[in-house]
Amino acid sequence: MRTSHALLLRLFHDPRCDKNHVSVWYIDRGADNNKSHVVGSNIKELSNYYMEIVSGGGTKCIPYHRILAILYKDSVIWERYQYHSP
């Protein structure tokens, strides 16, 4: 099974994929249902340990272990086993 990090790297670096079609759902403590999502155009960096996203005029680091699901063109292509699609 491919990790969420490896899959995001592929989506962002494969010329056949468009990062603007990527959506990532993640655990966000304090948000509605403790879940938020970010679209690919707002993902600034994919480091070894977290993805850095543009959020509220600043940036926020989301560790990969908080990722719940990755969607491409509105289809789930990766999800953590306990996650249920929105």
LUMROGU-880037 format. One line per 8 residues: number of its first residue (from 0); their letters; for each residue y, x, z of N, C-alpha, C, O, CB. Coordinates in pm, 1 decimal. Atoms other than C-alpha are relative to their C-alpha. Last residue first. Glycine has a CB too. Layout:
NUM> A> Y:X:Z:Y:X:Z:Y:X:Z:Y:X:Z:Y:X:Z ~ ...
//
This chain:
85> PSHYQYRE> -105.8:95.9:-36.6:1347.1:-1771.9:335.4:-8.3:-128.2:-79.8:73.4:-218.3:-60.6:136.5:62.3:-19.7 ~ -112.9:3.2:92.9:1011.0:-1597.3:286.8:101.5:-106.1:40.0:65.3:-210.3:94.7:-48.9:-25.6:-142.3 ~ 13.8:118.3:82.7:786.7:-1571.1:592.2:126.5:-13.3:-83.9:237.0:-14.5:-29.7:-24.8:-127.9:86.7 ~ -120.4:58.9:56.6:750.4:-1228.4:751.3:-35.3:-124.3:-82.5:-138.3:-128.0:-149.8:74.7:103.3:-86.9 ~ -39.4:115.1:-80.2:452.4:-1143.5:974.0:122.2:-71.4:-56.4:166.5:-170.1:2.3:27.6:43.3:141.6 ~ 101.4:104.5:-17.1:276.5:-922.2:716.5:46.2:-121.7:78.6:0.0:-232.3:50.2:-118.2:57.5:67.3 ~ 71.6:-32.9:-123.7:583.9:-723.2:614.7:-91.1:-117.9:30.0:-54.3:-232.0:1.8:99.5:29.1:120.7 ~ -37.8:65.3:-123.8:680.1:-809.7:261.6:-86.6:50.2:114.5:-203.9:83.8:97.8:-11.5:-151.9:-13.4
77> WIVSDKYL> 50.4:-70.2:-118.7:693.4:-645.7:-78.3:40.7:-82.1:120.1:153.7:-130.6:126.9:55.3:147.7:10.0 ~ 87.0:-106.0:51.3:742.6:-788.0:-428.2:-54.5:87.7:112.2:-145.4:167.9:90.6:75.4:85.9:-100.6 ~ 38.8:-94.3:-105.1:888.2:-1125.4:-326.8:-95.5:102.9:-60.1:-200.1:67.3:-114.3:-66.3:-74.2:121.4 ~ 143.5:4.1:-29.1:1037.2:-1286.2:-637.7:-31.5:104.8:106.3:15.1:218.4:97.8:-84.8:24.4:-129.2 ~ 35.2:113.7:-85.8:1410.8:-1364.0:-655.7:-149.9:-18.6:24.7:-192.2:-122.5:75.4:54.1:-124.5:-60.2 ~ -22.5:120.6:80.7:1469.8:-1118.9:-943.0:-54.3:-122.6:72.4:-121.9:-206.6:12.9:-66.5:13.9:-139.2 ~ -54.0:-45.7:127.6:1326.4:-846.1:-721.9:4.1:-121.0:-91.3:-98.4:-184.5:-116.3:-85.7:117.1:-62.3 ~ 12.3:91.4:112.6:1272.5:-929.5:-356.0:59.6:65.5:-123.5:157.5:139.7:-114.7:69.6:-135.4:29.8
69> IALIRHYP> -78.4:-47.6:114.4:1204.7:-690.8:-71.3:-27.6:-96.1:-114.4:-142.7:-122.8:-149.0:-36.4:149.6:-39.5 ~ 44.9:31.2:135.8:1086.8:-830.2:261.9:95.0:61.6:-101.7:213.7:81.0:-75.3:-9.6:-152.7:-21.1 ~ 96.7:109.7:-1.1:1103.2:-775.2:637.5:-56.4:-28.9:-138.2:-175.8:-55.4:-152.5:64.1:-125.1:55.5 ~ 6.8:76.4:125.2:1279.6:-440.8:663.2:-112.4:-101.6:8.2:-225.3:-69.2:45.3:-21.0:94.0:-121.7 ~ -60.1:133.5:-18.0:1335.2:-338.7:1025.4:-4.9:-84.3:-128.1:31.4:-201.9:-126.1:145.2:14.2:46.0 ~ 94.1:83.5:-76.2:1088.8:-44.6:1005.5:57.6:-139.4:28.4:-15.2:-227.4:74.3:-36.5:69.0:132.4 ~ 98.6:66.1:85.6:1304.8:96.2:724.7:-96.3:-89.0:78.2:-147.4:-186.7:23.5:-78.4:103.5:-76.9 ~ 127.0:-73.2:6.0:1592.7:169.1:964.2:-103.3:-78.7:-81.8:-104.5:-201.8:-79.4:-54.0:27.1:143.2
61> ICKTGGGS> 113.1:86.7:-30.5:1915.7:-12.2:868.6:-127.9:83.2:-10.5:-164.9:124.9:-120.3:-4.5:-124.0:-96.4 ~ 129.9:-61.2:28.6:2233.2:196.8:879.9:-111.7:-92.4:47.5:-113.1:-135.2:162.9:-11.9:139.3:67.8 ~ 96.0:23.2:-107.0:2565.8:11.6:858.9:-132.3:61.7:-43.4:-169.8:52.7:-160.3:-15.7:-153.3:31.7 ~ 139.7:-21.2:35.1:2875.1:83.2:651.4:-86.4:-19.2:124.1:-39.1:-7.7:237.1:-21.3:140.9:-60.7 ~ 49.9:-130.5:-44.1:3227.8:-47.2:669.8:-142.4:20.0:-48.4:-186.6:-44.9:-143.2:6.7:12.7:153.6 ~ -103.4:-101.3:20.2:3430.1:-330.1:514.5:-39.5:138.8:45.8:33.9:234.4:21.0:123.5:-40.4:70.8 ~ -124.4:33.4:-68.4:3204.5:-599.6:660.0:108.9:105.3:-11.6:181.4:128.9:85.0:-28.0:-24.1:142.6 ~ 1.2:124.4:-78.0:2878.8:-439.2:550.0:133.9:-18.1:70.2:174.8:66.7:149.5:-115.8:0.6:103.6
53> VIEMYYNS> -140.0:36.7:-16.5:2809.3:-171.2:291.1:0.6:-136.2:67.5:-60.1:-231.6:18.9:77.9:-2.2:-138.1 ~ -53.9:112.2:75.8:2451.9:-57.1:343.1:148.9:-16.8:27.1:199.7:24.0:131.6:-75.0:-128.9:34.4 ~ -138.5:20.4:-39.9:2283.9:267.4:444.5:58.1:-107.6:-88.9:53.1:-97.8:-211.5:82.9:131.9:-9.2 ~ -86.5:27.8:114.8:1908.1:259.8:414.3:139.2:-25.9:55.9:155.1:-94.1:157.1:-52.5:-123.1:-86.0 ~ -72.1:126.6:1.3:1711.2:432.4:687.9:69.5:-19.8:-133.7:85.7:74.0:-211.7:101.7:-5.6:114.4 ~ 27.3:82.3:-117.2:1474.5:717.1:772.4:65.6:-137.3:-1.2:24.2:-225.1:74.5:43.4:72.2:120.6 ~ 141.0:-3.8:-39.0:1438.0:938.3:463.7:-33.4:-99.7:109.8:-148.6:-141.7:120.7:-36.9:138.7:45.5 ~ 36.7:-127.6:-62.6:1777.2:835.3:325.3:-148.4:-3.7:35.5:-216.7:-101.2:4.2:87.2:28.0:127.4
45> LEKINSGV> 136.3:12.1:-50.5:1837.1:554.3:76.8:-40.2:135.5:55.9:-85.9:222.5:-18.1:-99.5:-47.5:-111.9 ~ 85.6:-119.4:-1.3:2212.7:531.0:22.7:-137.7:-35.0:54.0:-152.1:-123.0:138.9:63.7:112.6:84.7 ~ -74.8:-120.8:34.0:2486.9:277.8:-57.3:-90.5:123.1:-11.8:-72.0:206.2:-100.7:107.5:25.2:104.5 ~ 76.3:-107.6:-62.3:2293.8:-47.0:-68.1:60.5:130.9:-48.3:54.5:164.0:-166.7:-153.8:-9.3:-34.7 ~ -60.9:-37.5:-128.4:2558.0:-308.3:-147.1:-82.0:101.6:78.2:-49.8:132.5:192.9:20.0:-122.9:84.7 ~ -129.3:-62.7:28.2:2465.5:-333.5:-518.9:72.3:42.2:127.9:164.5:123.7:122.3:88.1:-95.4:-79.8 ~ 10.9:-139.6:40.0:2106.4:-394.6:-414.5:132.5:70.2:-24.6:145.7:189.3:3.4:-81.6:9.0:-121.7 ~ 32.9:-15.1:142.1:2180.8:-716.9:-233.1:8.9:147.4:-37.8:79.5:225.6:25.8:95.3:-85.6:-89.3
37> VHSKNNDA> -98.9:-76.7:75.0:2165.5:-729.5:144.8:-46.6:6.2:-144.4:-165.9:18.7:-171.9:19.5:143.8:59.9 ~ 45.0:-63.6:123.8:1984.8:-968.9:371.4:117.5:70.2:-66.2:234.3:41.0:-40.3:-63.1:-104.1:-96.4 ~ -108.5:-8.6:97.9:2009.1:-1083.9:728.9:-59.2:54.8:-128.5:-174.1:98.9:-132.0:118.4:90.3:51.4 ~ 29.2:-50.2:134.3:1761.4:-1196.2:993.4:127.7:2.3:-82.4:213.2:-85.4:-69.8:-107.8:-86.8:-69.5 ~ 17.2:-146.1:-7.4:1787.4:-1244.6:1372.5:-38.3:61.8:-134.1:-104.5:165.6:-138.0:-105.9:34.5:103.1 ~ 144.7:-25.5:0.6:1742.7:-1621.9:1320.3:-34.2:148.9:4.4:-146.2:188.1:-28.3:-62.5:-62.2:-123.2 ~ 78.4:123.6:-0.1:2117.9:-1630.6:1248.6:-147.0:33.3:-17.1:-184.3:104.0:-110.8:47.2:-96.2:-111.9 ~ -25.7:84.3:117.1:2249.5:-1280.6:1320.2:-80.9:-129.0:13.5:-167.3:-139.3:100.5:-36.4:75.1:-132.8
29> GRDIYWVS> -127.5:68.5:-17.3:2248.7:-1129.8:1670.3:36.7:-88.2:-117.8:121.5:-176.4:-104.2:108.4:100.1:22.7 ~ -15.4:64.4:-130.2:1976.2:-875.8:1599.3:140.2:-58.9:15.6:240.4:9.1:-6.5:-28.2:100.2:113.0 ~ -139.3:-25.1:-35.4:1951.6:-804.4:1228.7:28.0:-74.9:130.0:65.8:-192.1:128.6:98.5:-45.1:-115.0 ~ -29.0:45.3:-135.7:1589.7:-776.4:1116.2:141.8:42.9:34.9:176.8:160.4:23.8:-103.3:57.4:102.9 ~ 28.6:-91.2:-110.2:1583.6:-722.6:740.4:34.2:-64.6:133.7:109.5:-161.8:140.3:77.8:131.1:-17.1 ~ -12.7:73.8:-125.4:1577.2:-904.2:407.7:-40.7:92.4:112.2:-139.3:165.1:100.4:-86.5:-129.8:-0.2 ~ 81.0:-47.6:-111.7:1634.4:-684.2:101.2:32.6:-83.6:123.3:148.1:-91.3:165.2:24.9:151.6:27.1 ~ -49.3:59.2:-123.8:1754.6:-820.0:-233.5:-94.7:42.6:111.2:-216.6:34.3:95.8:10.2:-157.0:-10.2
21> VHNKDCRP> 73.6:-26.0:-123.8:1715.8:-630.6:-561.4:69.4:-70.8:116.0:192.2:-71.4:125.3:-10.8:152.8:27.4 ~ 94.6:109.8:-16.6:1841.8:-772.8:-894.2:-82.3:14.0:128.4:-171.7:-66.8:153.9:-92.8:-7.2:-120.3 ~ -77.2:121.9:-24.9:2153.6:-551.5:-893.9:-88.8:-123.4:17.7:-41.4:-228.0:62.0:97.2:-23.3:-113.9 ~ -18.9:18.0:-144.0:1923.4:-251.3:-856.5:81.3:-124.2:34.3:78.4:-170.3:148.4:67.6:121.4:58.0 ~ -143.6:18.1:-22.1:1816.6:-295.4:-1219.5:21.6:-29.8:148.2:-21.0:-134.1:197.7:58.0:-115.4:-90.2 ~ -37.7:94.5:-106.4:1471.3:-159.9:-1294.9:151.3:-3.1:15.8:219.6:97.0:-6.0:-67.2:38.5:134.5 ~ 41.8:134.7:41.6:1351.1:-1.6:-1621.9:40.5:-106.2:101.6:33.8:-225.5:72.3:-151.1:-4.2:-21.1 ~ -97.0:56.8:95.0:1554.7:314.3:-1550.4:-37.4:-140.0:-49.2:47.1:-210.1:-104.7:14.1:92.1:-119.0
13> DHFLRLLL> 72.2:30.4:123.3:1341.2:376.9:-1240.3:97.5:-65.1:-97.5:155.5:-169.1:-66.1:-123.3:-93.0:27.4 ~ 0.2:-116.5:89.1:1563.8:535.0:-974.8:-75.8:-21.1:-130.3:-65.3:61.8:-220.7:-58.5:116.8:71.2 ~ -133.1:-56.5:20.0:1676.5:242.0:-758.1:3.3:115.0:-100.7:109.5:147.9:-153.5:54.1:47.5:131.2 ~ -90.0:100.0:56.9:1361.1:32.6:-786.0:137.1:58.5:-32.7:200.6:18.0:-130.1:15.4:-116.8:96.0 ~ 40.8:28.0:138.0:1140.3:338.2:-731.9:96.7:-97.6:-66.7:139.7:-74.9:-179.8:-143.0:-56.8:-3.4 ~ -31.1:-117.7:81.1:1332.4:449.6:-425.3:-35.7:-23.8:-146.2:40.4:11.5:-236.3:-74.6:123.0:53.2 ~ -144.5:-0.3:25.3:1317.1:95.3:-288.3:41.6:120.3:-84.3:124.8:107.4:-174.0:77.3:-0.1:132.4 ~ -28.7:103.8:98.6:938.7:91.9:-331.9:149.1:-5.9:-32.2:186.5:-18.5:-148.8:-48.1:-136.2:50.5
5> AHSTRM> 46.5:-46.9:131.3:895.8:425.4:-155.1:31.7:-102.6:-109.2:71.4:-65.7:-219.7:-151.8:28.3:3.5 ~ -85.9:-110.0:42.9:1109.7:308.8:138.2:-38.9:47.5:-140.1:47.1:63.5:-226.7:-8.2:116.8:100.1 ~ -126.7:59.3:44.0:927.4:-24.4:169.3:94.5:107.8:-52.4:165.2:85.7:-150.7:66.6:-77.7:115.5 ~ -93.9:28.8:-108.2:598.2:162.1:183.6:127.8:-61.4:-57.1:156.9:-48.9:-176.1:32.6:128.7:80.1 ~ -125.1:-73.4:11.0:342.0:130.2:-95.5:91.6:-37.5:116.1:97.9:-154.0:155.3:68.9:-28.5:-135.5 ~ -117.8:83.8:0.0:0.0:0.0:0.0:124.9:88.9:0.0:134.5:184.5:77.0:-0.6:-95.7:122.0
//
